[in-house]
Amino acid sequence: MRTMISAVFAATATFATVAQAETWDMPTPYPDGNFHTQNIRQFVEDIKTATNGELTINVHSGGALVKPTDIKRAVQSGQVQIGEVLLSSLGNEDVVFAFDSIPGLVSDYASAEKLWHAAQATVKRHLEEQGLVLLYSVPWPPQGVYSKEALTSLGDLKGLKFRTYNPATARFAELNGANPVTVQAAEVPQAFKTGVVDAMITSGATGVDSQAWDYLSYYYDLQAFLPQNMVFVSKDVFDGLSEETREAVVKAAAEAETRGWKQSAELNEGYKKTMAEHGIHVEPPSEAMAKELSAIGDTMTAEWIEKAGEDGAAIIDAYRK
C-alpha cells in the first residue's frame, strides 16, 4: 500500500512538472546565417538549459511565421510570446524608438554603446506602456551606402530609387534628393535585380546575407549609424513565469546582449573583406560625403528632438555629456 501511495505521489509530481513547462514561439526577421539569429539561438538554448527544459522557445527565423512588420503586433496580441524586430522600424508609431538611426550621431561601437545607455531606460518605459518587456538589444555594424555606379558625393543619389527600411532611412533618402522605396531585407536582391531600387544604406552584414555582389558594385563605408535589433516579450507572459524562470531569462538576455555587441564588432571588418573578395569596390567616404553626412545629421538630430520632445532631448543631453 505504501509503495502504491508513493507511486501515485511520484506520478503527480511528474505531471505537475510537465504541466508547468512552457513552450514559446519566437518569430525573427532574418535568416539562420545572420549573426542576430545565431545569437538568438544561443539565447534560447541558454534558457532551456538554465530552466531544465521548463521554458522552451521555438525560433522561426527569416519571417517564416510572422512577417517582420507584424512581429511586434503579434506579441502584443498574444499570437506569439516573444519576438525580435529592428527597433527603429517602429519609429512611425513612437519616434523615441528611432534614437539609434540618426546619421552622424554615432559612428563606432563605443559611441553607439554610450547612446544606448542614454536611451535604454526610456525605451524600456515606452515598451512597458505597450505591454512589452525589453530583454536585450544588439546593434548592426555601421551603415554604408551601396550603389550600382560610382559615387563622388551623396548628392549623386539624387533621382535614384533608394531602398529604405525605417523612417530615418527614408528621410536620409529625401535629404539627398533620392526617392525612398521601402524594401524588407529578404526582398533586397529581387528589388535590385528587377530595377525597383538603385541604391541603399545598410550594413556589411546585410550586404553579405543578400550577396550584394550579384547586383551591386560599390560600397561606401560611411559608418553613418548603428541601428539596433531588440528582443522583447509580452509583459503578461513574462510576469506569469515563476521568479526562478524570470531570473533565468533575464540572465540569458544580459549574456546575449554582451555577446551580440562583441560579435557585431568582430564581424564588421570581415563582412567588408568578404564583399571585396567578391568584387565589390569597398571605399571610404569621400570628403564631400563626410561633409554632407554631417549636415544631414545636424538636420535629422534637430528634427528627431523636436518630434521626441522631452524624452528625446534628455537622451541626446545624456549622450553628449
N, C-alpha and C positions, 0 to 999 in steps of 0.2 A: 504493500500500500504506500509506504514511504517513497519507494522508488518511482511509483506511478505519479505521486504528487510532485516529486522533484522533476520528472519529465515534463509534466504539464507546465510547471513554472518556467522551465528552460525554454519550452516552445513559445510560451507567452512572451518571455524576454526577447527571444529572437524575432518574433513577429513585431514587437514594439520597435525594435531597432530598424527593421525593414520599413515599417510604416513611417518612421521619422526621416528616412532617406529622401533626398530631393534630387530631381533632375531638371536642369535649366536648359533652355535653348538660347544660343548667342549668335545672332547674325552679325557679320562683319562685311565691309565693302570690298576688301582687297584679296588677291589670290594667295594661295598657300605659300608661294615662294617669297612673298613680301615680308620684310622683317617685322612689321607690325603684327601680322598674322602669326608668325613664328613665335613672337614674344607672348602673344595671347595663348597659344597652345601650351607654352611652358607655364603660364599663369594658371590655367585651368587644371593642369596636371599637378601643380603645387597644392592647389586647393583640395583636389581629390585625395592626395597623399596625406595632407595635414588633417583632413576630416575623416580619414579611414573609409572613404567612399560614401560618407553621409551626404556630401554635396558633389554631384557630377554635373559638368557643364558641357553640352554638345555644341561645338563650334561649327557654324555654317558659313564658310568663307565665300568671298567673291560675289556677294549679293545673291547667293543661291536661294536663301529662304525669304529674305525681305530686301526690296530694293534699297540701295543706300539712302535715298532721300526719305524713306519711310521708316527707318530704323528707330529713330527717337520716338515717333508716334506709336510704333509697335510696342515699345517698352512701356510707355505711358498708359496705353490701353489694355495692357495685360496679355497681349498676343504672345510676347516673349518676356523673359525676366531681365535680361541683361543685353547690352549691345555696345558697339563701337561706332563712332562717327568722327568725321573731320569737324572739329569744334567750330571753326569759322564758317562752315556751311550753314550754321544756324544763325548767322548774322542778320538775316532779314527779320527773324522773329524776335531777336534780342541782340542789339548791336554790341553789348558787352562781350558776347562770345567771339567777336571779331578782333579782339585786342591783339592777337598774335599775327595778323595778316596785313599790318600797315607797312608798306615798303619803306626801307631805310631806317626804321626804328631800331631794329637789331640786325646784325649780320653774321653773328657767330653763336656758338653754343653757350658761352659764358654769359653774354648779354641776354640771350633767349631765356636762360635759366633765371636770371635776375628779374626779367619781365614776368615770368611765370610765378615767381614768389610774390611779386607785387599784385598779381591778378587772382591768384588761386582762391583766396577766401571769398572774394566777390563772385567768382564763377560758381563756387560751391553753393553759395547762398541763393543765387539765381536759379540753379538747378533744383535745390530743395524746395523752392517755392512752386516748382512744377512737378513735385512728387518724385524727384530723382536724386540719387546719391552718386556723387563723383567718386570713382575708385582710383583711377590714375590717368595720367596724360603723358604722351611721348611725342616729341617733335619729329617732323620730317627733316631731311637735310635741307640746307639753304636753297632757296628757289632761284632758278636761272631762266633765261629766255631761249626757247628753241625756235628755229626758223628753217625754211627751205632754202632761202637765199641769204647771202652775207649781209650783215647789218653794220653800219658805221655809227648809228645813233638809235635811240629809242624812237626818234621821230620817223625812222624808216618803217615803223609799224603802221603808219597812217594809211588807212584804207584797207588794211588786211583784215581777214576774218580771224579773230583771236579767240582761242579756246579758253574758257573760264570755268572755274569750279566753285566759286563763292562770290558774295557781293563785292569783296575787296578786289579780287582779280578782275571783275567786270569794270569796276571804277578805274583800275590801273589801265585797262584797255582804252577806256573812254578818254582818259587824260593824255594818252598817246595818239589819239585820233584813230584808233583801231575799232573794229566792230566786234563787240563781245558776243560769243556763242557758247552757251552752256553745254558742256560735254562731260559725262562721267568718265572716271579713269578707265573703266573696262571698254569704253567705246572710242578711246583716243585713236588707235590705229585705223579703224574704219573711217573715222571722221577726216583724218588727213588723206587717206588713200582715195576718198571719194570727193575731196575738194570742199568739204563742209567747213574746214578751218585751214589756215595757212601758217599759224604760229601759236605759241603758247608759253606760259610761265609755269614751271613746276620743278620738282626736284630731280636729281640724278636717279633716285630710286624709281620714280615713275618712268623715267626715260629707259631704264634697263628693263623694268617689268613689261613695258609695252614695246620693247625692241624698236626704239625710235629711229635707229639707223636704217630701218626698212623704208622710211618715208620722210626723214629729215636729214639735213646736212650740217647744221650749226647749233652749238650750244654755248651761250654766253653766261659765264658764271657770275651773275650779278650779286649773288648772296643777298637777295632783296629782303627776305624774311624767312622765318622758320615756323610754318603753321603746325599746329598740334592735333593729334588724334586723341580722343578721350574715350575711356571705358567707364560705363555708368550702369547703375542697376535701379530697378524700381524701389522706392523707399518703403512701400508697403511690404514688398517681398523681403527686402533686407532686414527690416525691423522684425519680421516674422521668424527669422533664424534664431537659433539658440545663441547665447552670448559667446560660447566657445567657437561656434561656426563663424559668427561675425568677426571675431578676432582673427581667425584663420584667413578669412577673405581679405581683411584689411592688411594683414602682414604680407600675404602674397601680392597684393596690389602695390604695396610700397616697394617690394623687391622687383616687381615688373617695371615700375617707373624708373628705378635706378638702372636696371638692366637695359631698358629701352633707350634711355638717353645715351648710355655708353655705346650701344650698338649703332645708333644713328650716326654718332660722331665717327666711329671707327669705319663704318661702311661708306661714308660720304666720298672720300677720295677714291675708293675702289670703284664706285659707280662711274665716276668721271673717267677713270682709266679704262673701264670696260667699254664705254661709249667710244673713246678714242681708238681703241683696238679694233672696233667695228667700223671705223671710217668717219665718225662724226668729228667735225672740227671743234674741239673744246677750247674756247678762247676766254681770256679775262675781259672784263668790260672795258670799252674804250673810255677815254677821258670824258667825252661827250655823254656817254651813257651814265657814268658816275654822277655827273652834274645834274642830268635830267632826273635820275633816280632820287637824288637829294631833294630836288624841288618838288617832285611828286610826293615824296614822303612828308615834307612840311605841310603840303596841302591836305593830304589824307589824314595826317595826325590831327590837324585842326578840325577837320570835318568829323572825325570819329569822336573827339572830345565833346564837340557840340551836341552830337546825337546821343552820346552815352551819359551826358550830364555829370552829376557829382561823382558817380561811380567811375566814370571814365577819367575825369580829372584826377581823382585820388590814385588811380592805378598809374597814370603817367607820372604824377608827382613822386609816388613811392619808388618807381623805377629810376627816375632821374636823380634821386637822392643817393 
